[in-house]
Amino acid sequence: MLPDHLEYNLKILFIGFNPGLQSEAEGHHYANPTNRFYAILKEAGLTDRKLLPEEDHKLIDYGYGLTNIVDRPTRGAADLTSEDYTIGRKRLLDKIRTYKPLVNCYVGKGVYQKFSGVKKVNWGYQPIDQVEGVRDFVAPSTSGLVRMTLEELTEIYRHLHVTKENEKLGES
């Protein structure tokens, strides 16, 4: 099973659907070479350099954590079952309540929709947070299958900056 990278007092907890087969095999989040996660973090100014998947644990040094709504690896999110999501929702809720990050960043609208049950979702901070005291931010999936350009993705992720002035409000 792909390990989470969790710690108390995180600025941002990045939440994906589930591990892909390559990530599971390599033991690192966002390991598929077509995934743009680490490039987007660097381009959005969230990290000072583009990390490699095998450095996923170093995100903790930036105040960021990594987890998924479902632990079971699959070829794609379409292979997940309603039972996977029912179990995953409970586990994720426990993680969020335990670690209390300032912001949950759902990496994909579908991740947030499956977790929250909210159907209509826009990019960015959400009007209603799922866990009191933790802001919800929805960003596009970083998968190479997403047809947005790196620039379009980066522009959305730039709004994720968490500072002392906005950590309570989740504003950027």
NORFENUR-V663286 format. One record per residue. N is the residue number from 1. RES is the residue in three letters. D_FIRST is the distance of its C-alpha to the first C-alpha in whole Angstrom. Layout:
BEGIN
[[N,RES,D_FIRST] [N,RES,D_FIRST]]
END
This chain:
BEGIN
[[1,MET,0] [2,LEU,4] [3,PRO,6] [4,ASP,9] [5,HIS,13] [6,LEU,15] [7,GLU,18] [8,TYR,22] [9,ASN,24] [10,LEU,22] [11,LYS,25] [12,ILE,22] [13,LEU,19] [14,PHE,17] [15,ILE,16] [16,GLY,15] [17,PHE,14] [18,ASN,11] [19,PRO,9] [20,GLY,11] [21,LEU,11] [22,GLN,12] [23,SER,10] [24,GLU,7] [25,ALA,9] [26,GLU,11] [27,GLY,8] [28,HIS,10] [29,HIS,11] [30,TYR,14] [31,ALA,14] [32,ASN,16] [33,PRO,20] [34,THR,21] [35,ASN,20] [36,ARG,22] [37,PHE,20] [38,TYR,21] [39,ALA,25] [40,ILE,25] [41,LEU,24] [42,LYS,27] [43,GLU,29] [44,ALA,29] [45,GLY,30] [46,LEU,27] [47,THR,26] [48,ASP,29] [49,ARG,27] [50,LYS,25] [51,LEU,22] [52,LEU,20] [53,PRO,16] [54,GLU,15] [55,GLU,17] [56,ASP,15] [57,HIS,15] [58,LYS,19] [59,LEU,19] [60,ILE,19] [61,ASP,23] [62,TYR,24] [63,GLY,23] [64,TYR,20] [65,GLY,17] [66,LEU,14] [67,THR,12] [68,ASN,11] [69,ILE,13] [70,VAL,11] [71,ASP,7] [72,ARG,7] [73,PRO,8] [74,THR,12] [75,ARG,15] [76,GLY,16] [77,ALA,16] [78,ALA,19] [79,ASP,17] [80,LEU,16] [81,THR,18] [82,SER,20] [83,GLU,18] [84,ASP,14] [85,TYR,17] [86,THR,18] [87,ILE,15] [88,GLY,14] [89,ARG,17] [90,LYS,18] [91,ARG,14] [92,LEU,15] [93,LEU,19] [94,ASP,18] [95,LYS,16] [96,ILE,19] [97,ARG,22] [98,THR,20] [99,TYR,20] [100,LYS,23] [101,PRO,23] [102,LEU,26] [103,VAL,25] [104,ASN,22] [105,CYS,22] [106,TYR,20] [107,VAL,19] [108,GLY,21] [109,LYS,24] [110,GLY,22] [111,VAL,19] [112,TYR,22] [113,GLN,24] [114,LYS,21] [115,PHE,21] [116,SER,24] [117,GLY,26] [118,VAL,28] [119,LYS,30] [120,LYS,32] [121,VAL,30] [122,ASN,31] [123,TRP,30] [124,GLY,30] [125,TYR,30] [126,GLN,30] [127,PRO,33] [128,ILE,32] [129,ASP,29] [130,GLN,26] [131,VAL,26] [132,GLU,29] [133,GLY,29] [134,VAL,26] [135,ARG,28] [136,ASP,26] [137,PHE,26] [138,VAL,25] [139,ALA,25] [140,PRO,24] [141,SER,21] [142,THR,21] [143,SER,20] [144,GLY,23] [145,LEU,24] [146,VAL,25] [147,ARG,29] [148,MET,30] [149,THR,31] [150,LEU,29] [151,GLU,32] [152,GLU,32] [153,LEU,28] [154,THR,29] [155,GLU,32] [156,ILE,30] [157,TYR,27] [158,ARG,31] [159,HIS,31] [160,LEU,28] [161,HIS,30] [162,VAL,30] [163,THR,33] [164,LYS,35] [165,GLU,37] [166,ASN,35] [167,GLU,32] [168,LYS,34] [169,LEU,35] [170,GLY,32] [171,GLU,35] [172,SER,35]]
END
